Amino acid sequence: MSYEPVSDGELAAVVTYLEMLEPPRADVPQSTLRLRRVTEPDPDQYRALFRKVGARWLWFSRLAMGDQELQAIIGDPKVELYEVAAVEPVVGMLELDFRESGECELAFIGLVPELAGQGHGRWLLAEALKLAWRDGTSRVHVHTCTLDHPAALSAYRRAGFTAYKRAVERFPDPRLLDILPADCAPQLPVVGTLASTAPSPAS
């Protein structure tokens, strides 16, 4: 066994890619939440939702994009964005990407951390698959990494996804680039000589 050091200010994660080649047979669980389609997504509102759902797990890719690049994705007619709502508060998001012919990628799917462990995640994933499997879809795929919610990989497999590839991803710590606040993702502390340059978490 060998270990490869990770440079100061950098993070590394093992990414697992999963796919599903036929619709699942499981019923959709019940939930008090509901999906609401966002037909004209605004980049700033999208970033706020993205940060609200994903900051705990260091989601940052869309936060690093400029308005034009982000709008080109979320404004594409083959990309569908949904808010997960509990009456009025928005507590999650779902983004389905149909830009590859015959395929749907679960680009982003998640709930705010406060809803973890209440069964809503199983409902959301089942709803996502119901929307993904439509006429013309022959493959649904998703990827997750070791920085994501610890139950994410097992949830995808339980839903019927099969892992087909792994990769190691390296990227600058978004908390040191002011893309995400220093106090998010406390389960993954900033380490190394650059840790002293990071803003102090709010008390």
C-alpha positions in Angstrom: 0.0 0.0 0.0 1.3 3.4 -0.9 0.2 7.0 0.0 0.5 10.0 -2.2 0.6 13.4 -0.4 -2.0 16.0 -1.3 -0.5 19.5 -1.7 -1.4 22.4 0.6 -4.6 24.1 -0.4 -5.7 21.1 -2.5 -8.3 18.4 -2.0 -8.6 15.0 -3.5 -11.6 12.7 -3.8 -12.4 9.3 -5.3 -15.2 9.7 -7.8 -17.5 6.7 -8.5 -19.5 6.8 -11.8 -22.8 4.8 -11.8 -25.3 4.0 -14.5 -28.8 2.5 -14.9 -29.8 0.9 -18.2 -33.5 0.2 -17.5 -36.1 1.8 -15.3 -36.3 0.7 -11.6 -39.4 -1.2 -10.5 -39.7 0.3 -7.0 -42.6 2.5 -6.0 -42.0 6.1 -5.1 -41.9 6.6 -1.3 -44.2 9.2 0.3 -42.9 12.6 1.4 -44.4 15.9 2.5 -42.0 17.6 0.1 -42.8 18.4 -3.5 -40.9 19.2 -6.7 -41.4 22.5 -8.5 -40.0 23.1 -12.0 -37.9 26.2 -12.5 -38.6 27.3 -16.0 -36.5 30.5 -16.2 -33.5 29.9 -13.9 -31.6 33.0 -12.8 -27.8 32.5 -12.2 -27.8 34.3 -8.9 -30.8 32.4 -7.6 -29.4 29.2 -8.9 -26.1 29.8 -7.1 -27.9 30.6 -3.8 -29.8 27.3 -4.0 -26.7 25.4 -5.1 -24.8 26.8 -2.1 -27.7 26.1 0.3 -27.9 22.5 -0.7 -24.2 21.6 -1.4 -21.9 23.8 0.7 -21.9 21.1 3.4 -20.4 18.7 0.8 -18.1 21.3 -0.9 -20.2 21.6 -4.1 -18.5 24.5 -5.8 -18.2 23.8 -9.6 -21.2 25.9 -10.6 -20.2 28.7 -8.1 -16.9 29.1 -9.9 -18.6 29.8 -13.3 -19.4 33.2 -14.7 -23.0 34.2 -15.5 -22.7 33.4 -19.2 -21.2 30.0 -18.7 -23.7 29.0 -16.1 -26.7 30.4 -18.0 -25.6 28.4 -21.1 -26.1 25.2 -19.0 -29.1 25.9 -16.8 -30.9 27.8 -19.6 -30.4 25.0 -22.1 -33.9 23.5 -23.0 -32.5 20.0 -22.5 -31.5 20.8 -18.9 -34.3 20.7 -16.3 -34.0 22.3 -12.9 -36.4 21.6 -10.0 -36.7 23.1 -6.6 -37.6 20.8 -3.7 -40.0 22.7 -1.6 -41.6 22.2 1.8 -44.7 24.5 1.5 -42.7 27.7 0.9 -39.0 27.2 2.0 -36.8 25.7 -0.8 -35.0 22.7 0.8 -33.3 21.0 -2.1 -32.6 20.8 -5.8 -32.7 18.4 -8.7 -31.0 19.0 -12.1 -31.5 16.6 -15.0 -29.3 16.9 -18.0 -30.7 15.4 -21.3 -28.1 17.0 -23.6 -26.7 13.7 -24.6 -29.1 11.9 -26.9 -30.8 9.0 -25.3 -29.2 9.7 -21.9 -30.1 11.6 -18.7 -27.5 12.6 -16.2 -28.6 13.3 -12.6 -26.3 16.4 -12.6 -27.1 17.6 -9.1 -29.5 16.2 -6.6 -29.7 17.0 -2.9 -31.5 18.3 0.2 -30.4 20.6 2.9 -28.4 18.8 5.6 -31.1 19.4 8.2 -33.4 16.9 6.4 -30.9 14.0 6.4 -32.1 10.7 7.8 -35.8 11.4 7.4 -36.5 9.4 4.3 -36.9 12.4 2.0 -33.7 11.5 0.1 -35.2 8.2 -1.1 -38.3 10.1 -2.2 -36.3 12.6 -4.1 -34.1 10.0 -5.9 -37.2 8.0 -6.8 -38.9 11.1 -8.2 -35.7 12.0 -10.1 -35.6 8.5 -11.8 -39.3 8.8 -12.6 -38.6 12.1 -14.5 -35.4 10.8 -16.0 -36.9 7.7 -17.6 -39.1 9.1 -20.3 -39.6 8.1 -24.0 -36.2 8.1 -25.7 -34.1 7.5 -22.5 -32.0 4.4 -22.6 -29.4 5.3 -19.9 -29.4 7.3 -16.7 -26.1 8.1 -15.0 -24.7 9.9 -12.0 -21.5 10.3 -10.2 -20.6 10.8 -6.6 -17.4 11.2 -4.6 -15.9 10.6 -1.2 -16.6 14.2 -0.2 -20.3 13.8 -0.7 -22.9 12.7 1.9 -21.6 9.4 3.3 -24.9 7.6 2.3 -24.9 8.8 -1.3 -23.2 5.9 -2.9 -25.2 3.3 -1.1 -28.4 5.2 -1.9 -27.6 5.1 -5.6 -26.8 1.4 -5.5 -30.0 0.7 -3.6 -32.0 2.6 -6.2 -30.6 0.3 -9.0 -27.5 2.1 -10.2 -24.4 0.0 -11.0 -20.9 1.4 -10.6 -18.8 1.2 -13.8 -15.8 3.4 -13.2 -13.7 5.2 -10.6 -11.3 8.2 -10.8 -9.3 10.4 -8.5 -10.2 14.1 -8.7 -7.9 16.8 -7.4 -8.9 20.5 -7.1 -8.1 23.6 -5.1 -9.9 23.9 -1.8 -12.8 26.2 -2.7 -12.8 27.6 0.9 -9.3 29.1 0.3 -10.5 30.7 -3.0 -13.5 32.5 -1.3 -15.9 30.4 -3.4 -17.3 28.8 -0.3 -17.2 30.1 3.3 -14.4 28.8 5.6 -16.9 27.3 8.1 -18.7 25.0 5.6 -17.8 21.3 5.5 -16.5 21.1 9.1 -16.0 17.4 8.6 -13.1 18.2 6.2 -10.8 20.7 8.0 -8.4 22.9 6.1 -4.9 21.5 6.6 -1.4 22.3 5.7 0.6 25.5 5.7 -2.2 27.4 4.0 -4.7 26.7 6.8 -3.5 29.8 8.7 -4.5 31.9 5.7 -8.1 30.7 5.7 -10.7 33.0 7.4 -11.7 31.9 10.8 -15.0 30.0 11.1 -17.8 32.0 12.6 -18.3 31.4 16.3 
